Amino acid sequence: MILVSLFLQVFLFLFAGKRMHWNKQLGQMVLWLAYLSADSVATFVLGQLAVRAIEPSDQGLMSFWAPFVLVHLGGQETMTAFSMQDNELWKRHLLNLVIQAAVAGYVVGKASWPDRRLKAALVLVFVSGFFKYAVRTWYLFLARPNFLKSPKSWMIYGQGKTSYEDKREQAIIDMEKVLHRLSKGSTERRPLFVESFSLTIDIMAGDAPLNTVGSITLAETGKLPGMLGEFLSRDDHHNAYEHVGTLLVECYSRLYTKCYVLGSLTDGLRLVLRKRNMVPWYSRLYSVQFIFQSIYFWVTLFPYVAMPIALVLFAIAEKGDPLLHSSRGRVDIMVSYLLFVGAIVLDVSSVVSNIFSRFRSKCCSKKNQWSQKLNQYNMTNSAEVSECLRSIQEKCGCEVHDVALSMPIKEFILDTLLVSGTRKEWNIASTRGQLALHHRKATTSTLRALEESVRTGIDFPRSVLIWHIATDMCFRYSGEFDAATTYSADGLLKKHCYKQMSRELSNYIMYLVFKCGDLKDAVITKLLLSEEIKMEREESKEQVEIIKVEHEGESNKEEGRDEINDQIEHEESANDDNNDAAAEDYIKKFFQSAEAHSSLLPWAREVAQELISIKDEAERWDLIAAVWAEMLYYTAPRCGAAFHAEHLAKGGEFVTHVFVLMYLLGPFMPPAPGA
């Protein structure tokens, strides 16, 4: 069982860090089982050793294994907690630390060996295990949401100057540094610990994220739009996603691992030395903090030094003839060596891995830092998946699949956000599509249904449903849009398919609002997703399925219908007028029998008809994509801290990266509730 415990520690070390790139439930479940089993097996082994300690003459070297149980309970640097809820259980781990250390101390105290070197090795391993378990408990305490939200966790610097001019100049300098790091992406050196720590506090711990003081200052002075416009004109501004990904890796380390202590010490020393921008109170605060961090560092370092010394002492110690000449004794010695070697190899590997992650070469910088997937949920079940996959989904009751996140979507979301900043549209996180319609009024015939569907008074889930159905109708029954077509809007050159992009964004936001398990308990659902909306969505889905079946039955009876459908779905339409007529005819038949059952479907029909009335298909899909982009901006800051924190350990979510961009680039955060 002690070897099983060692194996679980090796497994967690090797695979725990990979969950940042996994979004598959099977891999997450295996890691969860290993995480829980590691503590359970170690506790069981320690209990058995305590029972056997009653008869010390028969225990051999088994009592020597008790301190290794504490080492295993200390866990690996790559995983201190599986979820944020585990961080809340730090008191339970503290109690376990006291109990398990007492039990291990009892086993060690009952051991009797003549060689003092063996006893010295035993003491070194015991102290190492105690420190490791204590450090793990301390990390859980530091990563709990209540501590992150407390004033004690803040590390504010550069606030010594109080005049408005000095604040503005400092805000300009800080924003220039942020934009420089964003443009450099992952080729820039590892981001500052303070930057990622502040990001963790602002995004992962507070349900109502606020804008930074610097971005508000720059927006008030009018400097920020010009800075964002200059950043937008740079060819390398899309590298911002790489920098955001690196920051979120730091946030993940802050919440779930022990790997950020070196960064904390380095930046803590830098802050102590850089006192020119600090008032005396903050300077003293950082000096005291650095002292505590230094003590903490040496406590953390002790096991790395003590374990090799203990191994040497164990190797040269006299173990007695009974152990050397009996088969059981030789097995005990072999197991002891395996425990020593395993502990040392894991410690050395963790240090090497941490150093490599901090100073990795540029050839490794392009490695995906998260899953790069968009989960998709289509209410009408018309997602472009294979028949085999759709059959499996139906049998398993799973309606969610994922697609690879394309670079065009990432570019479009970032560029749209930057353009909004150049226009001083800082309220884009509250518009839900209104700005997109406002800027495209000149190219559309009527906007009554469109404007009504995105106005603030409409429940957000209801608006998402309307646009989801309308987008699905426009996607399936409009002509093909050439992905190579060049279209210019607001000075930005677009060379990708807005049609496919709109579809994927629509399905992704549907997944976030209606299918994402963590989001059901988040702020957006608490505030917006009422039971009435849930019932209406299910009713609308049932009606859509019924109408689809009825229409398919009727279409088989109509002469020439199969040929028209085949042309619409598989060929590029040669005549826009015929295509629009076919699409409008289908929409009318689609919703003909639904008007009496749901008020949502007729509304979606009107939205789809107004969209189809836009003759220029590039403009139509540009409008649809822009509306979904604003809905994504609306969703990102309202998902809640728990959602973003949990999904850092589940492969990551694109909405989290968008949220960080909004936080870094300007005062895009929505006003606090009640403000």
C-alpha positions in Angstrom: 0.0 0.0 0.0 2.9 2.4 0.6 4.1 1.7 -2.9 0.6 2.4 -4.2 0.8 5.7 -2.4 4.1 6.5 -4.0 2.7 5.6 -7.4 -0.3 7.9 -6.9 2.2 10.7 -6.1 4.1 10.0 -9.3 0.9 10.0 -11.3 -0.3 13.3 -9.9 3.1 14.9 -10.6 3.1 13.7 -14.2 -0.5 14.5 -15.2 -1.9 17.1 -12.8 -0.4 20.0 -14.8 -1.9 18.7 -18.0 -5.5 19.4 -16.9 -4.9 23.0 -18.0 -5.1 21.6 -21.6 -7.8 19.0 -21.0 -11.5 19.7 -21.4 -12.5 16.0 -21.5 -14.5 14.6 -18.6 -12.7 11.3 -18.5 -9.3 12.8 -17.9 -10.7 15.1 -15.2 -12.4 12.1 -13.5 -9.2 10.1 -13.5 -7.3 12.9 -11.9 -10.1 13.5 -9.4 -10.0 9.8 -8.3 -6.2 9.9 -8.1 -6.3 13.1 -6.0 -8.8 11.7 -3.5 -7.2 8.2 -3.4 -3.8 9.6 -2.7 -4.9 11.0 0.7 -7.1 8.0 1.5 -4.3 5.4 0.8 -1.7 7.4 2.8 -4.1 7.7 5.8 -4.8 4.0 5.6 -1.1 3.1 5.5 -0.4 5.3 8.5 -3.2 3.7 10.5 -1.9 0.3 9.8 1.6 1.3 10.8 0.2 2.7 14.1 -1.5 -0.7 14.8 1.7 -2.6 14.0 3.8 -0.3 16.2 2.2 -2.0 19.2 4.5 -4.9 18.5 7.9 -3.3 17.6 9.7 -6.6 17.5 7.8 -7.7 14.5 7.6 -4.5 12.6 11.1 -4.5 10.9 11.7 -1.3 9.0 7.9 -0.6 8.6 8.0 2.1 11.3 10.6 3.9 9.0 7.8 4.4 6.4 5.5 6.5 8.7 7.3 9.8 7.9 7.1 9.0 4.2 3.3 9.0 4.6 3.5 12.6 5.8 5.7 13.4 2.7 2.9 11.9 0.5 0.2 13.8 2.3 2.1 16.9 1.5 1.3 16.3 -2.1 3.0 17.5 -5.2 3.9 21.0 -6.3 1.8 20.5 -9.5 -1.5 20.1 -7.5 -2.4 21.3 -4.0 -6.2 21.4 -4.7 -8.4 19.9 -7.4 -11.1 22.6 -7.2 -11.7 25.9 -5.4 -13.9 24.0 -2.9 -10.8 22.1 -1.8 -9.1 25.4 -0.9 -12.1 26.1 1.4 -11.3 22.8 3.3 -7.9 24.1 4.7 -9.2 23.8 8.2 -9.8 20.1 7.7 -6.3 19.6 6.3 -5.0 21.6 9.3 -6.7 19.2 11.7 -5.5 16.2 9.6 -2.0 17.6 9.8 -2.1 17.6 13.6 -3.6 14.2 13.9 -1.4 12.5 11.2 1.7 14.1 12.6 0.8 12.8 16.1 0.2 9.3 14.7 3.5 9.4 12.7 5.3 10.7 15.8 3.9 7.8 17.9 5.1 5.3 15.3 8.5 6.9 15.2 8.7 7.0 19.0 8.0 3.3 19.2 10.8 2.4 16.8 14.0 1.1 18.4 17.2 0.8 16.4 20.7 0.7 17.8 22.3 2.9 15.1 21.8 6.6 15.7 22.3 7.3 12.0 19.1 5.4 11.3 17.3 7.5 13.9 18.7 10.7 12.5 17.5 9.8 9.0 14.1 9.0 10.5 13.9 12.4 12.1 15.0 14.2 8.9 12.3 12.5 6.9 9.7 13.2 9.7 10.5 16.9 9.7 10.5 17.0 5.9 7.1 15.4 5.8 5.7 17.7 8.4 6.9 20.7 6.6 5.5 19.5 3.3 2.1 18.9 4.7 2.2 22.2 6.5 3.1 24.0 3.3 0.3 22.4 1.5 -2.2 23.5 4.2 -0.8 27.0 4.0 -1.2 27.1 0.2 -4.8 26.0 0.6 -5.3 28.8 3.1 -3.8 31.4 0.8 -5.9 30.3 -2.2 -9.3 30.3 -0.6 -11.6 33.0 -2.0 -12.3 34.7 1.3 -8.6 35.4 1.8 -8.1 36.6 -1.8 -11.0 39.1 -1.3 -9.6 40.3 2.0 -7.6 43.5 2.2 -4.6 41.5 3.5 -4.1 39.9 0.2 -3.7 43.1 -1.8 -0.2 44.0 -3.0 -0.7 47.6 -4.2 2.4 49.5 -5.2 3.2 52.8 -6.9 0.6 54.7 -5.0 2.9 57.1 -3.2 2.1 60.1 -5.4 -1.3 61.5 -5.0 -1.6 64.4 -7.5 -3.8 64.0 -10.6 -0.9 64.7 -13.0 1.3 62.1 -11.4 -1.5 59.6 -11.4 -2.1 60.3 -15.1 1.6 59.9 -16.0 1.8 56.7 -14.0 -1.3 55.4 -15.7 0.2 56.1 -19.1 3.4 54.3 -18.2 1.5 51.3 -16.9 -0.7 51.0 -19.9 2.3 51.3 -22.3 3.9 48.4 -20.4 0.7 46.4 -20.6 0.3 47.0 -24.4 4.0 46.2 -24.9 3.6 42.9 -23.1 0.4 42.1 -25.0 2.1 42.7 -28.3 5.1 40.5 -27.4 2.9 37.6 -26.3 4.7 34.6 -25.0 8.0 35.8 -26.4 8.2 38.3 -23.5 9.7 37.1 -20.3 7.5 35.6 -17.7 4.9 38.1 -16.4 5.4 39.7 -13.1 4.1 37.9 -10.1 2.2 41.0 -8.9 0.5 41.4 -12.2 -0.9 37.8 -12.1 -1.6 38.1 -8.4 -3.7 41.2 -8.9 -5.4 39.5 -11.8 -6.3 36.5 -9.6 -7.8 38.8 -7.0 -9.8 40.9 -9.4 -11.1 38.1 -11.6 -11.0 34.9 -9.6 -12.2 36.2 -6.2 -14.7 39.0 -6.8 -18.2 38.4 -8.3 -18.4 42.1 -9.3 -15.1 42.9 -11.1 -14.2 46.6 -11.2 -12.1 48.6 -13.6 -8.5 49.5 -12.8 -7.8 53.0 -11.5 -5.3 53.5 -14.3 -7.7 52.7 -17.1 -10.4 55.0 -15.6 -7.9 57.8 -15.4 -6.8 57.4 -19.0 -10.3 57.2 -20.2 -11.2 60.4 -18.4 -8.2 62.2 -19.9 -9.0 61.0 -23.4 -5.5 59.4 -23.8 -6.7 55.7 -23.9 -8.5 55.7 -27.2 -5.4 56.9 -29.1 -3.3 54.3 -27.3 -5.7 51.5 -28.2 -5.9 52.8 -31.8 -2.1 52.7 -32.1 -2.0 49.2 -30.6 -4.7 48.1 -33.1 -2.6 49.2 -36.0 0.3 47.0 -35.0 0.8 43.8 -36.9 1.6 41.9 -33.7 -1.4 43.0 -31.5 -3.0 39.5 -31.9 -0.2 38.1 -29.7 -2.2 39.5 -26.8 -3.9 36.1 -26.5 -0.6 34.4 -25.8 0.2 36.9 -23.1 -3.2 36.4 -21.6 -2.8 32.7 -21.7 0.5 33.0 -19.8 -1.1 35.2 -17.2 -3.9 32.7 -16.7 -1.2 29.9 -16.2 0.1 32.1 -13.4 -3.4 32.4 -12.0 -3.8 28.6 -12.1 -0.5 28.2 -10.3 -1.7 30.7 -7.6 -4.9 28.8 -7.0 -4.0 25.1 -7.5 -0.3 24.6 -7.1 2.8 25.5 -5.1 4.8 26.8 -8.1 4.5 30.5 -7.5 6.6 30.8 -4.4 9.8 31.6 -6.4 8.0 34.3 -8.3 6.6 35.7 -5.1 10.1 36.0 -3.6 11.7 37.5 -6.7 9.1 40.2 -7.1 8.8 40.8 -3.4 12.5 41.6 -3.3 12.1 43.9 -6.4 9.3 45.8 -4.6 11.3 46.2 -1.4 14.2 47.7 -3.4 12.0 49.9 -5.5 10.8 52.3 -2.8 10.8 55.6 -4.7 7.1 55.2 -5.6 6.0 54.0 -2.2 4.8 55.8 0.9 6.6 54.6 4.1 3.7 52.5 5.2 3.7 50.4 2.0 7.5 50.2 2.2 7.4 48.7 5.7 4.6 46.4 4.6 6.7 44.9 1.8 9.7 44.6 4.0 7.8 42.6 6.6 6.2 40.6 3.9 9.5 39.7 2.4 10.8 38.5 5.7 7.9 36.2 6.1 8.3 35.0 2.5 12.0 34.3 3.2 11.2 32.2 6.2 8.5 30.4 4.2 11.0 29.8 1.4 13.5 28.1 3.7 10.8 26.0 5.3 9.9 24.9 1.7 13.5 24.3 0.8 14.3 22.1 3.9 12.9 18.8 2.4 14.9 19.2 -0.7 18.1 19.3 1.4 17.1 16.9 4.1 16.0 14.0 2.0 19.3 13.3 0.2 21.1 13.6 3.6 18.6 11.1 5.1 19.2 8.7 2.2 23.0 8.8 2.8 22.5 8.2 6.5 20.1 5.3 5.8 22.6 3.7 3.4 25.6 3.8 5.8 23.6 2.9 8.9 23.8 -0.5 10.5 20.4 -2.2 10.0 21.1 -5.4 11.9 21.6 -9.0 10.9 17.9 -10.0 11.0 17.0 -7.5 8.4 19.9 -8.3 6.1 19.6 -12.1 6.2 15.8 -12.5 6.1 13.7 -12.2 3.0 11.2 -9.9 4.8 14.1 -7.7 5.9 15.5 -7.4 2.4 12.1 -6.5 1.1 11.7 -3.8 3.8 15.1 -2.3 2.9 14.3 -2.3 -0.8 10.9 -0.6 -0.2 12.7 2.0 1.9 15.2 2.7 -0.8 12.3 3.1 -3.3 10.6 5.6 -1.1 13.8 7.6 -0.7 14.5 7.6 -4.4 10.9 8.3 -5.3 10.7 11.3 -2.9 14.1 12.7 -4.1 13.3 12.2 -7.8 9.9 13.9 -7.4 11.5 16.9 -5.6 14.3 17.3 -8.2 11.8 16.9 -11.0 9.5 19.6 -9.6 12.4 22.1 -9.3 13.6 21.3 -12.8 10.1 21.6 -14.2 9.5 24.9 -12.5 12.8 26.4 -13.7 12.1 25.1 -17.2 8.7 26.6 -17.2 10.1 30.0 -16.2 13.0 30.1 -18.7 11.6 27.9 -21.5 13.1 28.7 -24.9 11.2 30.5 -27.6 10.8 27.3 -29.5 8.5 26.0 -26.8 6.6 29.3 -26.3 4.0 28.4 -28.9 2.7 25.5 -26.9 -1.0 25.7 -26.3 -1.6 27.0 -22.8 -5.2 25.8 -22.7 -7.5 23.5 -24.7 -8.3 26.0 -27.5 -11.8 24.6 -27.8 -15.2 26.1 -28.1 -18.0 24.0 -26.6 -21.1 24.1 -28.8 -24.8 23.7 -28.0 -27.4 24.0 -30.7 -31.0 24.0 -29.6 -32.3 22.9 -32.9 -29.9 20.0 -33.1 -28.6 21.1 -36.4 -24.9 21.2 -35.5 -22.6 20.1 -38.3 -21.5 16.8 -36.8 -21.4 13.4 -38.3 -24.4 11.1 -38.2 -22.4 8.6 -36.0 -21.6 11.4 -33.5 -25.1 12.7 -33.5 -26.4 9.1 -32.8 -24.0 8.7 -29.9 -25.1 12.1 -28.5 -28.7 11.2 -28.7 -28.2 7.8 -27.0 -26.1 9.3 -24.2 -28.3 12.4 -23.8 -25.3 14.6 -24.6 -26.0 17.6 -26.8 -22.7 19.4 -26.3 -19.7 19.0 -28.5 -16.7 21.2 -29.1 -14.9 22.7 -32.1 -11.4 24.1 -32.5 -11.2 27.8 -31.7 -10.2 29.5 -35.0 -7.8 32.4 -35.3 -10.4 34.5 -37.2 -12.7 34.4 -34.2 -9.9 35.4 -31.8 -8.9 38.3 -34.1 -12.5 39.4 -34.6 -13.2 39.5 -30.9 -10.0 41.4 -30.0 -10.4 43.9 -32.9 -14.0 44.6 -32.1 -13.1 45.3 -28.5 -10.2 47.6 -29.6 -12.4 49.5 -32.1 -15.0 50.0 -29.3 -12.2 51.5 -27.2 -11.1 53.9 -29.9 -14.8 55.1 -30.1 -14.9 55.5 -26.3 -17.6 52.9 -26.0 -16.7 51.7 -22.6 -20.2 50.4 -21.9 -19.9 47.6 -24.5 -20.2 45.0 -21.7 -23.8 46.2 -21.1 -25.1 46.7 -24.7 -25.7 43.1 -25.8 -25.7 44.1 -29.6 -27.1 47.6 -29.5 -23.8 49.2 -30.6 -23.5 46.8 -33.5 -27.0 47.7 -34.7 -26.3 51.4 -34.2 -23.2 51.4 -36.4 -24.9 49.5 -39.2 -28.2 51.4 -39.5 -27.3 52.8 -42.8 -26.9 49.4 -44.4 -30.2 47.9 -43.2 -33.8 48.5 -44.2 -35.6 48.1 -40.9 -34.4 47.4 -37.4 -37.5 47.3 -35.3 -37.4 43.6 -34.4 -33.6 43.6 -34.2 -33.5 46.5 -31.8 -36.3 45.1 -29.7 -34.5 41.8 -29.4 -31.4 43.3 -27.8 -32.8 46.1 -25.8 -31.8 46.2 -22.1 -35.3 45.5 -20.8 -35.3 42.0 -22.4 -34.0 39.1 -20.3 -30.6 38.2 -21.6 -31.3 34.5 -22.0 -34.5 35.4 -24.0 -32.4 37.6 -26.3 -29.8 34.8 -26.7 -32.5 32.3 -27.7 -34.0 34.7 -30.2 -30.7 35.4 -31.9 -29.7 31.7 -31.7 -32.7 30.6 -33.7 -32.5 33.5 -36.1 -28.8 32.8 -36.7 -29.5 29.1 -37.2 -32.1 29.9 -39.8 -29.9 32.4 -41.7 -27.0 29.9 -41.6 -28.9 26.9 -43.0 -31.0 28.7 -45.6 -28.9 31.4 -47.0 -26.3 31.3 -49.8 -22.7 30.2 -49.1 -20.3 33.0 -48.1 -16.9 32.8 -49.7 -14.3 32.7 -47.0 -11.8 34.3 -49.3 -14.0 37.4 -49.9 -12.4 40.6 -48.7 -14.6 42.9 -46.7 -13.5 46.1 -45.0 -15.3 47.6 -42.0 -14.0 50.4 -39.8 -10.6 50.2 -41.4 -10.2 46.5 -40.4 -9.5 44.1 -43.2 -11.7 40.9 -42.8 -10.8 37.8 -44.8 -12.6 35.1 -43.0 -16.1 33.7 -43.0 -18.4 35.7 -40.7 -21.0 33.1 -41.4 -19.2 30.2 -39.7 -17.9 32.5 -37.0 -21.4 33.7 -36.1 -22.6 30.1 -35.9 -19.8 29.0 -33.6 -20.2 32.1 -31.3 -24.0 31.5 -31.2 -23.6 27.9 -30.1 -20.8 28.8 -27.6 -22.9 31.4 -25.9 -25.9 29.0 -25.8 -23.6 26.5 -24.1 -22.4 29.1 -21.6 -25.9 30.3 -20.7 -27.9 27.1 -20.8 -25.6 24.1 -20.7 -22.5 25.0 -18.7 -22.9 23.3 -15.3 -20.8 25.8 -13.4 -22.6 28.8 -14.8 -25.9 27.6 -13.4 -24.8 28.8 -10.0 -23.0 31.9 -11.2 -24.1 35.5 -11.1 -25.5 35.6 -14.6 -27.9 32.8 -13.9 -28.9 34.0 -10.5 -29.8 37.4 -11.9 -31.1 36.6 -15.4 -32.0 32.9 -15.9 -35.5 32.6 -14.3 -37.5 29.4 -14.3 -39.9 31.0 -16.9 -37.0 31.4 -19.3 -36.0 27.8 -18.8 -39.5 26.5 -19.4 -39.8 28.7 -22.5 -36.5 27.4 -23.9 -37.6 23.8 -23.4 -41.0 24.5 -25.0 -39.4 26.3 -27.9 -37.0 23.4 -28.4 -39.9 20.9 -28.5 -41.9 23.1 -30.9 -38.8 23.5 -33.2 -38.4 19.7 -33.3 -42.1 19.2 -34.1 -42.1 21.8 -36.8 -38.9 20.4 -38.4 -40.5 16.9 -38.6 -43.8 18.3 -40.0 -42.0 20.4 -42.6 -39.8 17.5 -43.7 -42.9 15.4 -44.2 -44.6 18.1 -46.3 -41.5 18.8 -48.3 -41.3 15.2 -49.5 -44.8 15.6 -51.0 -44.0 18.8 -52.8 -42.7 18.6 -56.4 -39.1 19.9 -56.7 -38.6 20.5 -52.9 -35.8 18.0 -52.6 -33.9 19.7 -55.4 -34.3 23.2 -53.8 -33.2 21.9 -50.4 -30.2 20.2 -51.9 -29.2 23.4 -53.7 -29.6 25.5 -50.5 -27.6 23.2 -48.3 -24.9 21.9 -50.6 -24.4 24.4 -53.4 -23.7 28.1 -53.6 -26.8 30.0 -54.7 -26.5 31.5 -58.2 -29.3 34.0 -57.6 -29.6 36.0 -54.4 -33.3 36.8 -55.0 -34.2 33.2 -55.4 -32.1 32.3 -52.3 -33.8 34.9 -50.2 -37.2 33.8 -51.3 -36.5 30.2 -50.5 -35.1 31.1 -47.1 -38.1 33.3 -46.3 -40.5 30.6 -47.5 -38.9 28.1 -45.2 -39.0 30.4 -42.2 -42.7 31.1 -42.7 -43.4 27.3 -42.9 -41.1 26.7 -40.0 -42.9 29.0 -37.6 -46.4 28.6 -39.1 -47.7 26.3 -36.4 -45.6 27.7 -33.6 -47.1 31.1 -33.1 -49.9 29.8 -30.9 -47.5 27.9 -28.6 -44.7 30.4 -27.9 -44.2 34.1 -28.1 -40.5 33.5 -28.7 -40.5 31.9 -32.1 -42.5 34.6 -34.0 -40.1 37.1 -32.6 -37.1 35.1 -33.8 -38.9 34.8 -37.2 -39.1 38.6 -37.5 -35.4 38.9 -36.5 -34.4 36.3 -39.1 -36.5 38.0 -41.8 -35.0 41.4 -41.1 -31.6 39.9 -41.3 -32.3 38.2 -44.6 -33.6 41.5 -46.0 -30.0 42.7 -45.9 -29.0 42.0 -49.5 -25.3 42.2 -49.0 -24.5 38.9 -47.3 -21.1 40.1 -46.1 -22.8 43.0 -44.3 -25.5 40.6 -42.9 -23.1 38.2 -41.3 -20.8 41.0 -40.2 -23.8 42.4 -38.3 -24.7 39.0 -36.8 -21.1 38.3 -35.7 -20.8 41.8 -34.1 -24.0 41.2 -32.1 -22.7 37.9 -30.8 -19.4 39.5 -30.0 -21.2 42.0 -27.8 -23.1 39.2 -26.2 -19.8 37.6 -25.4 -18.5 40.8 -23.8 -21.8 40.9 -21.8 -21.4 37.4 -20.6 -17.7 37.4 -19.7 -17.7 39.7 -16.6 -21.0 38.2 -15.4 -20.0 34.6 -15.3 -18.8 34.9 -11.8 -15.4 34.4 -10.2 -16.2 30.7 -9.4 -16.8 30.0 -13.1 -13.5 31.4 -14.3 -11.5 29.9 -11.4 -13.0 26.4 -11.9 -12.5 26.3 -15.6 -8.8 27.2 -15.3 -8.4 23.6 -14.1 -10.7 22.2 -16.8 -9.0 23.1 -20.0 -9.9 26.8 -19.9 -12.7 28.8 -21.5 -12.4 31.3 -24.2 -14.7 33.6 -22.3 -12.1 33.8 -19.5 -9.5 35.0 -22.0 -11.9 37.6 -23.3 -12.6 38.7 -19.8 -8.9 39.3 -19.1 -8.5 41.3 -22.3 -11.4 43.5 -21.3 -9.8 44.0 -17.8 -6.4 44.9 -19.3 -7.3 47.1 -22.2 -9.7 49.6 -20.6 -12.6 50.4 -18.3 -14.9 47.9 -20.0 -16.2 46.3 -16.8 -19.9 46.8 -16.2 -21.0 49.0 -13.3 -21.3 47.3 -9.9 -24.9 46.1 -9.0 -26.8 49.1 -7.5 -24.3 51.6 -8.9 
